Structures are given as structure tokens and as C-alpha cells.
Amino acid sequence: MKNKILLWSCFILMSLTSFSQSISSSPYSLYGVGSLYDSNFGYLSSTSSSGMALPSDSFINNLNPASLGFMYQNHFLFDIGGKAIATTYQSSSRTEKRNNFQFSHIALAFPVTKNSGFSFSLQPYSSSVFKISNLKLPIADSQEYYYVSAQGSGGLNNLDFSYGYRFGKKLSLGVTATALFGNTVDERSFLISNAITTINKKTNYSGVRATLGAQFKVDSTFIIASTFKVPTRVKASKIQSVTSIADEVESTIESEQASDTDDYYMPLEIGFGVSKRFKNNLNATLDYEKSFWNDTKQSELYGNFVNQDRFALGFTYSAKKNVRKYWDRVGYAAGISYDTGYLEVNKERINNASFSIGLNLPIDNTFSSLNVSYSYGQKGRIANDLIKENYHKISLNLSLDGIWFVKRKIE
């Protein structure tokens, strides 16, 4: 049974990974470096990304590097995940459905000393895959309009190196060093009167960022936590071609011209979280995170970056009545979240609300598990020519836990 679960889990995850180029098709990925990506390790997808105060004892907690200070000795953790998303896009005049398969992450973690642990992970940071046709926009200080058609691909990736150290039995501190890299390809056509201008642009990005984290175990059932993500600048350079067609005559304005472009700025982000366990079976987590996008002083042609607030509440439950019975060892999880969004388009916030449920399925005779979750959410709204997204998401994470350097007592 164990081998079958592992085999099918790996097959499904690798199948999802093979579709990793189709990470997102949200029209809001038109902005900046694309739509920001939510990679959740372990069962965090089931709790709507709530769990900043959870230790990395049975899974890798990527929300807080300080969690690595509470790793079990001799345990090696490996986590890989993927998602399938079905989205319905609604505007005031039409409805469209799209399906996407996404690679989520690959990560590993292991203890360095009895009080510390290290982790490595690779995951997407953003996705800029979109296609927009004949978007009607007003010309400033005029009663006339112009039309924009655009399509794009690409995005940024996160390469994280994290370390956590526990002081005594209660306090753990951690740090993550992140390397950001990737590129976006953007083609836009502007129709003004009878003239069409087409801009082809490939932008390359690279940068680094640091995250600090802390967890404090008040008692055996209550943990408080915080994170601090340092603001940073992601350097950008572009290669651009520009052509124009007027009166059926095509002319080249730029051809593969390399130059610097506006850098991308990541904001200061501060988070707080709590975790409380009740009667050893039920655990509740509550997270809040504030992102100060206003301070980056960034703006887009079609919108502005604004301060963002995110709230998430999650619950996990396991009966554990009889460890010999499989379903008594299965874990159940649920969560809700609300995100005010970091974009403001036509004076409307692009917010996001969702709920999720999931199962933690243990793999027999191991400490490993398969995490399956379902989420439903809504992003944006139908107002002022905006688009509302209704999405259904199934996440599959395989969390493998191996034991190192322990002699077998029974051969």
C-alpha cells in the first residue's frame, strides 16, 4: 500500500510539473512582474496559508524560517507539490473558462545540530501569463479612446536558503536568503485612430532578499510568531522591438534594442501569527500580514500598487483514537483567508477571498504523508471594466520524512 501511494503521488506530481510553463492565465498578471504566487508546503494549502507559528516537525514550514529550530533530530524532510486550477473569468459582457496545471515547489530540510535546521527550496514567485484583446481605454484629457491587445508569458522564481536556531526550549530565530530570477515576455498592440503600434519586450530580472523570523513557545500548546521581509530592489533590463503600421505602411522604430528599464521593488512585509492546540486533537492558527507597497512608489499605466493586508485562519484535526486504524491517523484541515490585494485599478481594489478543506493522508510504516486540498476563491470584481475570477483549486503535496543515522534494532 505504501509503495502504491508513493508511486501514484510521484507520477501525478511529475505530470503537474511538466505543465509548469502554464502557471497562470490571470488578466491581472499584466501588472508588474505578474500575479504573485502562493506556494504552500505540507498541509498549508488546506489551512489557506495559515501557519506562521507552526514548527517544522512533521513538514517544512516555508512561512517562517524560525520553524526549523524545532525540527526533530535525525529527520530528513522532502516536499514536492503541484496544483490544478479551473477558473471562470467574468466581465460585464462575457464569460470565459480556463484550466491550468501548476508546479508549486520542491524543497528539502534537515537538522544541522540538535537546536538548528536548514532548508532549501525552489518555487515560483510570480506568473505573467495573460491574453487580452481589444481593451478600450480613454485618452487622457480627451473624449476619444484607444484599444490595447496584449499577451505575455514568463515570471520570477524564488530560490530560498533558510536556517533556524532554537535558544533553549522556547525561542527560535531564523533567516532566509532568497535569490530572485526570471524574465517576462510582453507583446502589446495599440490602435489609435487608424495607426497600430506594436511593442515586443523581453525583460530580465535578478535580485536578492532577506526574511527574518521568530517563534516563541509560550507553553506546550501555544506558540506566537512573527516575520519581517526586508524591502529590496529587483534589477531589470529589457530587449525591445517597436513597429508601426499607418496607411498600410509598416516601419521599424526599434529592433532588438537592449536597454535598462524600471526596476521592480518588493515592499517591507511584516507578519504575526499564533498557534493554539486544544485537547491534543484540534489546532487553530491565525495569521496577519501587512505589505507596504505604497512605500515602493511604483505605478502601472493601468493601475497603482497599494498597501496590502492579508488575514488567514486555519484548523487541523486528527482523532488519533487508535493508531492501528488508518482513518484514526488521518488529519483533517480547513481554512479561510481574505486579502485586500496590492493592486488598485480604476479606483477599485483587486481583493481575494477563499476557503479551503483538505486531508493529511499518512503513508503506512513511515512518518511521511500525502496532503490533498480543495480551495474555492474569488478575485477582483465586475465593476469599472474589471474582471472577476472564480477559481477551484486542487493541491497535491507529498511530504516525505526519512530518518538518518539510526541503527535498526530488528533485522
N, C-alpha and C positions, 0 to 999 in steps of 0.2 A: 504493500500500500504506500509506504513511504517513498519508494523509488518511482512509483507511478505519478504521485503528486509532484515530485521534483521534476520528472521528465516533462510532464504536460505544462507545468509552470514555466520552465525554461523555454519550451517551444513557443508558448503564447507570448512571452516577453520578448523573445528574439524576433518574433513576427511583427510585434508592435515597433520594435527598434528599427526594423527595415523600412518602416514608413516615416522615420523621424524627420525627413525633409518637409513633410506636410504637417508642421507643428500647429499652425493656426491659420484661420481664414477670416478673422475678425476685421471688419472695416476700421475699427479703432486702432489697429496696428499700423495704420497710416502715419500715426504721430510718433515723433522722436525716433527711438530705435525699435519701436514696435510695442505690442502688448506685453506687459511684464508677466512672467511665467511663475506658476506656483508648483514647485516640486516638493512633494511630501514623502518622507521616508516612513517605513513601518506602517502603523495604522493611523498616521496623522491625517490621511485623506478622509478617514471615517469620522474624525472629530473636527472637520472643517478647519484644519491647520491650527487647532488649539492644542498647546502642549509645551510652551516655552519653559515650564517648570518641571518637566518630566526628566528623570535621569536616563542616561544611555545604558540601561542594564539589560534589557531584552531586545532593543532595536537601536539604530543610530538616530539620535535626535538632531536633525540639522537645523532646528530653530534656535539652538543655544549651544555654543561650544563648551560652556561650563559643564554641560551634562556628561562630558567624557570623564570628568573626575570621579564619577560614581560607577564606572564600568566594573564588571566582575573580573576577577583575576583569571588568567588563562583562557579567556573567551575571545574568539576572533569573530567579528560581525561583518557580514557582507549583505548588501541590499541592492536590488535592481527593480526598476518599476516602469510601467507603461500605462497609457490611458487610451480609451476610445470615447470620442465625443460626438454627439449628434446635436446640431444647433439649428434653430429656426430664427431667421432674420426677418424682422417686421418693420416696415416703414408705413407712412400714411397711405401709400399707393400700391404696395406689393409685398409679397411674402416669398422667401426663398429658404430652402433647406440644404445643409451641407453636413457631411460626415468627415471626421478626421481621426487619424491614429497618431499618437504622440509617444515618443520616448521621453521618460520622465527623469531618470537619474541612474547612475551607477556609483556605489560607494562602498568603502570598507573602513573598519575601525578595529583597533586592538589596544590593550593596555601597555603602557611603557614601564610604569612602576606600579606598586600597589596603590598609589594615590593619583595616578595620572593616566591619560589615554590620548591617542592620536587618531585622526580620521582623514580620509582623502575622498573627494567626491567630484564628479563631473555631471553638470546639469545645464539645461538652457536657462538663460537669464531673461531673454525676450524673444519674441517672434514677430516678424514683419512680413506676413503673407496676406495679401489683400488684392481685391479686384473691384474697382469702382467705375461705373460707366455713366457719362453724361450728367455729372453732378452740377447743378445750376447754382451759381454764386453771383452775388451782386458786385458790381464795380464800385469802388469807393468814390463817394461824392458824385454819384451819377445815378440815373434811373435805369441804366442798362445792366445787362447780365453777361457773364461768360460761362463756358462749360468746361469741366475738367473730367478727363478719363485717366485712371491711374491703375497700375498693378505693380506689386512688389513681392520680394522674397528675401529670405535670409533672417538674420537675428544675431544676438550675442549669446555667448556661453560663459558659464561660471566654472572655474577650476579652483576648488577650495582645499586648503590645508588647515586643519583645526587641531588645537591642543587644549586640554583641560587639566587642571591640577586641583586636587582637594586638600584643603588645610584642615587637619583634624578630622572630625566626623560630620561636620555640619556645613562648612563653607567650601564652595568650589568656584574657581575663576577660570575663564577660558578666553582664547583669542583665535580668530580665523583670518587667514591671509587669502585674499581672493584675487585671481588673475582673470580679467575680463577680455575677451577677444571675439572677433567675428566681423561680418560685413552684411550690408543690406544692398539690394539691387532695386532701383526705383525707376520706373518709366512713367512719365506724365505728359499728357497732351492737353493743350489749352486752345480752345476755339473762341476767338474774339472776332466778331463780325464774320468775314469770310477768310480769315487767316488762321492757320493751325501751326502752333509752335510745339515741338516735341523735345523733351529733355530726358536723356538717358543718363542715369547716375549710379555709380557703384561707390559706396562709402565703406572704408575700412576703419575699425575701431580697436583700440587697445588701452588698457588701464589696469590699475590695481586698487584694492580697497581692503580696509581692516574692519573687523567686527569684534567687539568686546562683550563678554557675557558673564553673568554671575548667577549662582543658585545657592540658596541658604535653606537648610533643612531645619525648620523650627522644631519639629518633633518627627516621630516615625510616620505620621500621617499627613503632615502639612509642609509644603515647600513653596517658597516665594522666589521669583527670578526676575532678572532684567537683562536687556541687551542694548548695546549702543553701536550703531553702524556709522562709521566715520564718513562725512561727505567727501566726494572725490570728483576729479575731472577725468573723463574718458576721452583720450585724444582721437581725432578723426581726420582723415584725408580722403579725397574723392578723385575719381576719374569720370569726366563728364563729356557728353556729346550733345550738341544742340543743333536741330534742324528746323527750318521754317518753310511752310508752303503758303504762297499767296498768289492768287491769279494763276493757279496751276503751274507755278514755277517753284521748284524746290531749291533751297540754298542751304549750305552748311555754315553755321555760325561758329561752332566749336567741334573739334574732332579728337576724341580720346585725350582731352586736356586734363593733366594732373595738377591738383592744387590742394591747399588746405581748406577746410570748411569749418563750420561751427562745431566746437566740441560739445560732447554730451555731459551733463552734470548730474551726478547722483546725490540725493539730499542726505542731510542728517536724519537718522531714524532712531527713535527711542521706543523701547518696548518694555512692558511689565506683564508678568504672568504669575498665576497661583495654581497650585495643585492640591486637592484635598481628597483623601481616601476615607470612605465610610465602611465600617464593618468588614474590611479586607476584601470586599467584593465589588463595591461601587467606587469609582474615582471620577471626580469632576475637575475640569481645567477651565480657566478663564484667562484670556489674553487681550491686551490692548496695545496697539502700536500707532505711533504718530510719525508721519513723514513730512518734513518741512520743504516741500517743493517750491514754495514761494521764494525761499532764500536763494534758489539756484538761478533766479531771474531768467528763466527760459520761456520762450513762447513759440508757438507754431503759427503758420499762416492762417490755419483754420481753427485755432484754439489756444488755450493757455494752460500752463501747469499750475496747480493749486495744492495747498496743504491737504494731506490725506489722513483720515482716521480709519482704523480698522479694529473691529471687535469680533471675538470668536469665543464660543462656549462649547465645550465638548464633554462627553460622558463615556466611560468604558465600564463594562460589567462582565464578570466571569463567575459562574456558580461555584465551581471547584468543590462540589459535594463529594464526588468520588473520582479520584484521578485515574482509575481504571476505565471509567466510562468516557468515551471520546467527547460526547457533546457536553459533558460537565466541564471539560477543559477548554471548550471553545469560548472565545471572547466576543462580546457584542459592543458596538460603539455607535455613537450618534453625535451630531454637532450642528450648530448654526453659526453663520457669520454674516457680518454686514461691513461693507467697505464703501466709504464716501467717494472713492476714486481720486485720481490725481489729475484728471483732465476736465476742463470746462470748455464746452463747445456751444456757441450761440447762447452763452449765459446759462447753460444747463450743465449740471454735474453728471458725469458718466459713472454712476454708482453701481454697486454689485451686491446682491444678496443671494444667499444659498443655504441649503441644508443638506446633510449627508447622513448615511447609515452604512454600517459595514460589519464584517466578520473577521475575526482573527482565528485562522484555522491551524492548529498545531500539527506538525508533522511527527508521526509516531516515532518514539525512541530517540528523539533529538530535542534540542531547545529551539529548533527552527520553526517558522510558521509562514503561512500564505495569507496575505491580507487582501480582502476583496471589499470594495466600497462602491456605493452608488450615490451620486450627487445630482441635485437639480438646482439651477440658479437662473437669475435674470440680471442682465447687464444693460445699462442705458435705458432709454425711454422713447416713446413715439411722441415727439414734440419738436417744433422748430427744425423740421427736416432731419431729425436724428433717427437712429436705428435702434430698435430694441432686440436684444439677443435672449432667447430662451434656450438653455442648454441642458442636456442629460449627459452625465459623465460616469463612466465605469473605470475605476482604477484597480490595477493589479500590482501588488508589491510582494516580492519574495524576499523574506528576511532570513538569512542563513546564519546560524550560530554554531561555530565549531569550537572544540576545546583543545587547547595546545598544551604540550609538555606535561601531560598527566598520564602516569603509568596505569595500564589496565590491571585490575586486581583479579579478574576472572578471564582465563583464556578460553 
